[in-house]
Amino acid sequence: MSIEFRNVSKSFWTGTHRKVILDQASFKIELGRSMGILAPNGTGKTTIINMMAGLEKPDEGEVIRRSRVSFPLGFSGGISAKHTAVENSRYIARVYGLDPDYVEAFCRYLADVKEYFEMPLNTYSSGMRSRFTFSLLLALDFDIYLIDEGMPGTTDVEFNRKAGNILTERLKRSTVVIVSHNPSVIEKHCSSAAVLRDGRLHIFNSLQAAKKMYNYDH
């Protein structure tokens, strides 16, 4: 059970030059060993997460998923802003073959957006939408959870506490991959870490070793 990158290359043309995200990178994320990936903003963290989820394809090489891999936290694909949280939660539940009643109830409890749960998502503030998206992610049962930049951008302390407790409990039987530019974001949930630099992913057994390399680059 894992996500494996085999000789994966990915780059983009910016209009002035080719930006390399990965260059013939090979690595594996094993189930049961949560990993944090450290990289500065603008270096391709989200692209890597999207490739893990199957939302983007590599230019070369292959990404092999031998696990149930989540959509990335914050990804809005499959979620319609024109529909209510009720409709969205029940639709996503059916897509993943889960009980719509359970997924709706779970999201109601965790997101706690009160009467807005019956209103279209395009009426939500960014914080409310982040809470709903994260609630939906945690409502679904995956082997590996993909999180871009950690907890959602909300100042709701109670939500962060509840979501953090559920995530901690979930990680007792699941694995998380968190990409962030901030080492403190990944410290709480990850047992190993990697640094994205010059198209290579350098994997370390300890967060301290990864931070040493990451801080040296800064």
C-alpha positions, 0 to 999 in steps of 0.5 A: 500500500503506497504511492510511488513515483517512478522517474517522474518529470514535470515542468511548465512553460512560464512564458519566459522559461521552463520551470522544472517541478520534478526531474526524473524523481523516484520515491515512495510514500509508504502506508503508516509513515506520514510525510511532510514535504517542505518547499518554498511557495511557487516551487510546485508543492500543489502540483506534486499533491495533484499528481499524487491524487491523479488530478495531474499527469506527469510529463514523463514517468508514472505515478502508481497508487496502491492505496485509497488516496484522497482528493487534496484538501481545498480541491473543489473539483466535484463540489458545486458552488451553486449547490448547498452543503447538503447537496454537495455532501450527499453527492460526494458520498454517493461518488465514493460509495458511502452513506449520504446520511452519514456524510451529511451528518458528519459535515454538519457537525464538524463544519458547524456553519449553522443555517448556511448548510442549507444554502449554496456554497457561493454564499459562504465566506472563505473560512466557512468554505474551508471548514466545509471542504475539510469536513468533507475530506475527513468524512470520507475513508482513505488510506492516504490523506493529501493536505496542501499547507495544513489546516484550512485558513480559518480563525475558528479555534473550535473548528481547528480543535475538533478537526485536529482531534479527528485528524489525529484519530484518523492517522492512527489507521491512515497516513497523511502527506502534507506539503508546506513552506512552513516546518511547524505545519508538518511537525504535529502529524508527520513522522518523516519529511522531505525537501523539494529542491531543484526538481528532486525530492530529498527524503529524510527519516527525521524532521530535524534533518529535513529542516536543516537542509530546508533552512540552509536553502533560505 
